Every structure is written in C-alpha cells, then in structure tokens.
Amino acid sequence: MQSHDFTPTPWIRLKDWIARALRGELRLPPWWLRDVGGSDFKRTGEEFLRHFIEIAHLSPQARVLEIGCGSGRMALPLTRYLHGGAYTGVDITPNSIAWCQRQITHRHPHFTFVHADLYNKRYNPQGKYQARTYTFPFEDGTFDFVFLTSVLTHLLPADTSRYLHEIARLLAPEGNALLTFFLLNDEQAALAAADQNDIAFRYGEDPYRVRDVDIPESAVAYQESYVLAQLAACGLALEGPIRYGRWSGRADGLSYQDILLVRHT
C-alpha cells in the first residue's frame, strides 16, 4: 500500500513559520490551551481591550490584575497598551500559566502570571484549595484595574461572594473593576420564553441557575438583583449602566456576556 504520510521539508516549514508570523499567530497559544468555548481567541481579546479603554478608561500606566487569565487571551493585546503600567494574571490551570510565563513574561517582564490551585469541577478538578475561602496573594489596594471575563459565569454563590470581597480588597481607592455575568432579569426571562436565550439555564433555584446539573460550574447565571446586593455588601457599586450581552437574545448586546463596571462606594 502506498503511504500518504507527508513530512514537510525545512523550506516548507520555514515558509509556514513566516506566513504565521505575518498573520500574527506565532504569539498565540496552541489550540489545546484555548479553552474559550465557541469564541474566537484573538478577536475576543481585541474586543475587550477596546472595552477596557472605552468603558473602564484604562490608563497605560495602570496596575492591572486579571483573575482567570487562561492562556493570555486578554494579556496578549494588553502587551501593546500597558506602557509604564504592570499586569498580573492569575489562573487555576497550570499549563496555561506555564505557557504565559514562557511566551509572554519572557518578552514582557512587566507581565507576570501566578497559578492559584483552586478546585473547579469543570476546569481544575484536582485543585487543592476552595475558592470560597481563598485569599489572593497580593496586598490590599494593589491594583488600579481588576477584571474577570467569563469567570463569575463559572462560579457558584459562595465562590462568587468571596471573589467580590477580594476584588474590593485589592482595588486601589480610585480603581475600578470590569466583571462579566449571565444576568437573569425580566427582559431576559421574556426572551427565554420566546426561546431567544443562547443558553438555557434550567436547573437550580434563586438566586442562580445552571446549565448542566452534573457540572454546575460549566455555566452559571445569577439574578441581577442578587448581584447588585452582593456588590453593595462588598462596598462596590455600579459605575454607569449595565452593558447587557447578546447571550440572552438582545439584538443590541455590546458583547456576548453582560458587562458590569464597578468601583468602591
């Protein structure tokens, strides 16, 4: 039988390397580290860089913390913007942190990455610590800007409450934080009744619902009133309106998930 195996010659490999460099792909992590659902890794990072600047008024000199940095989807575009500032990324998946340390910190020393070995049934089932009691290893008031994208959509109430308290602790007095949620409210419920929600949150009771009863952390939605009450309990308040997302079927959604910008009260 004739073999159809094909091993690229060094010249073909070099041409492929050059082509990928011209497309800006060499700095992206391998596909198996891009656990970002159906979203486009690079496009979503660029989208949120715009949100950080336009909604949160992020300064290039800011001290930035990302909780749930993954393999650098948001960090990579920020390397072009943060000049004079600094970035710290935290994530529960060690392979993603290792890639970021090798590929991003090596080129941008003001970008650092920290592994938090937290249990999550979906993302880190062997994790040593529980998010509901975790203290992030940073001093009070360290950061001017904290953000979590598609993180609180994977946390249950006790974990979410702890994260919000930690965000309030870590923010500098004039700092702010950008958070994304799946919010349950009257308009979302009406769209759900019309089968317009992209995700069906069928399980659980107030104040939250989950998509998958077997793996609750795969997607979690919260009552909007509950989120606002939790923010208030932490000394945080909305800065500007909620920017609702397209997931619920809203035609005018700014992003996919719902975006909240908060700061100290």
N, C-alpha and C positions, 0 to 999 in steps of 0.2 A: 504494500500500500504506500502510495506517495505521501510523504509528510508535508503538511501545510504550515508547520512551525516557521515563524519568521523572527529572526533576531536582527534588530536594526543595526546598521553599520555605525561606526563612530561618527561619520559625517551626518547621517540621518539624525542621530541623537543630538548632535550639535545644532542642526537646523531646527529641531523641535525645541531645544532649550532657548534658542534665540527668539523663535516665534512666541513662546510662552512669556519670555521676558518683555517683549514688545507689547503683549497684551496685559502685562502687569500681574501675571498669575504666579510667578515664582515665589512671591511672598505669602501666598495663601496656604493654609494648612492642607494636608491631604484630605481627601473626601471623607475618610472614615473618622476624622475628628470634627467634621462639620455637622454635628447633630442639631440641626436647626429646623427640623420639620420640613415643610414644603417651601420655605422662603429661600430666596437667593442670597447666599452668604455675603458676597461683595456688595450687591445692591442695597441690602438692608443696612449694612454698616455705613454706607454713604448716606442713606436716608436719615439715619439717626444722628450723624454728625451735623446735618442741617438742623435737626430738631434741637440738638444741644445748643447750637449757636442762636437760632431764631427764637426758640421758646425759653430756654434757660439762660440765654445771654452769656454763654460760657466764654471766659476770657482765656487767651493763650497762656496766661501766667497762672492759671488756676491749679490748685492741688486737687486731683481727681481720684475718686475711688469708684471702681466698678465691682459690684457684688454679682457674681455669676458671669465671669468674663469668658468662659468657654475657651475656645482656641483663637481668640483675638478678633472676632468679627467686628467689634466696636473699637478695639485698641488700634488695629491697623490704620484706619483712616485718621484716628486721633494723632498718630505719629506725625502727620503732616501739619497739624494745627497747634499742638501744645509746644510752644517755644518759650522757655522761661518758667513753665509750669512743670508738673510731675504727675505721673499716673501710677496707680496701684490697682492691679486686678486680682480678684480672689475667686477661686472656683473649687468645686468639690471633686472634679475629675482630674486625677494626677497626670494622665497622659496629655491632656490639653495644656495644663500648666507647664509641663516639661517642654512641650513644643514652643510655647510662647517664650519661655526663658531662653531657649536656644536661638530662636529665629527673630524675636523682637528685641528683647533686652540686649542681645549681642550687638545689635545695630543702634539701639536707642537706650542708653544706660539710664535715662530718667524714667523708663518704663520698667516696673518691677511686678512680679507675679508671685502669689502666695497660694499654697494649697491648704484648704480647710477640709479636713477629713470628716465631713458630716454625712450622716446617714440620709439617703433618699432612695426609696424603693425603686424609683424609675432610673435614677442617674448614678447612684453610688450605694448599692445595697449592702456593701461590706463596710460602710462608714463607721468610724469608731465613736463619734460624738453625735449628740442630738442638737438640731438647730434651735429648738425651743429653750435651750439653756446655754447656747454658745455666746461667747464674748469675742468679738473680732480683735485681733492683736494690735490695736492702734490706740493712741492716747485720745482723750476727749478733745473735740474741736479741731481735729487734724485736717479736715478736708473742706474745701470751698464748694465742691460739687460731688454729689454721690448719685449714682444711677444704677438702676436694676431694670433690665429689659428681659421680659419673658422669664422671670424668676419667681415673683409672687404669684404667678399663674400656675406654679407647680408646688406651692406650699400650703399646708393645712393651717387652720387658725392659730394654734399655739405657736407655730414656727413663724407665721406672718407677724404676729404681735411682737415676738422677740426681735425680728429684723427691723421693724419700725422703731422700736425703742433704741436699738443700736444705731440706726441711721440718725435719730435725733441726738444721740450722744456724740457721734462722730462729726457732725456738721459744725463748722465754724459759725459764730453768731450771725454773720451776714451771708452764709452759704445757703444753697438750695439743693433739692434732690428731685430727680425725674424718675417716676415709677410707672410701670405698665401693669394693668389688670385686665381681667374679664369682669366687667361690672354688670350686675343684674339690677334692672330698674323697670319702670313701667313701659318705656319705649322698647326696650329690649324684649320684654315679655310679649308685647303686641307683635313684634317682628317674629318672635319664636312661634306664636300661634299661627302666623302666616307662613311658617316653615322657611323663614328667611335667615335664621341664625346659621352660621357656618359650622358651629359646634353645638351639639345637643347636650346640655348639662341636665341629665335626667335623674341623678342619684344624689341623696343627701337631703338635709333639712337646713332651714335658715340657721346661720347667716350665709351658708355656702352650698354649692352644688359641685359635683364632679362628673366628668365624662365617663370614667371607667371605674366601676365599683371594685374591681380586682386590683387595679393600680391607681389609687385615687390621685396620686401626685402627677399623673400624666397630663391632666388639665383641671384646674380649679377656678371656679368663678365665685365672686363674693357679692352680696347685696351692697349696693352703693352706699346706703345709709350706714351700714356696719363699718365700711372702710373709713368713711368720714369720722365716725365716732372713735375708731381706733387711732386715727391720726391726731384727733383732739386730745385723746388720753396720753399721747406721747409728746404733746406740746408742739405739734406740727399742724399747719393749716394750708389750704389750697392757695396757690398764687396764680390768679387768673382762672379761666374756666377749665372744666374737664374737656379734653380733646378726645371725643369718642372715636372708636375704631370701626373698621369695616367688618369685623368678625360677626357682629350682630345683625348685619344686613343693611346698616345705614349707608345710603348712597354717598353721603358727604364725609365719610370717615377719613380722618387725617392719616392714620396708619392702620395696621391690622388690629392691634390691641388698643385698649383705652389708655390714654396718657394723662397722668397727673403730675403737676409740678407743685412741690411743697417747700415750705421754709418754716423756721421757728416762729411761733406766735409771739 
